[in-house]
């Protein structure tokens, strides 16, 4: 019976975040429009075209381009170019790595009794 665990070849690589990268991610996510764009990309379940993103968000093409650039620079998304078309997808493992680091903060607590 095959194992339910992904093999070493198919398992996503663990993403390590430096302090600088973590700060860039949080800064990119802090903007409500960028966060909304990231939600749209995630909800698409596959690559989202810039045209679809533009239709879904009430922003100009120039503003969309700026937000896409910020998300890509932070390492949150990948852009696949096919001719004049651009498709946006989440970069695997990045959000999970950030969430893990944030959740680890909850486990840090005061050990003093009294």
Secondary structure, DSSP 4 states (H G I P E B T S, - for coil): ---SSPPTTTSPPPP---HHHHHHHHHHHHSHHHHHHHHHHHHTSSPEEHHHHHHHSSS-HHHHHHHHHHHHHHTSEEEEEETTEEEEEEPTTHHHHHHHHHHHHHT-------
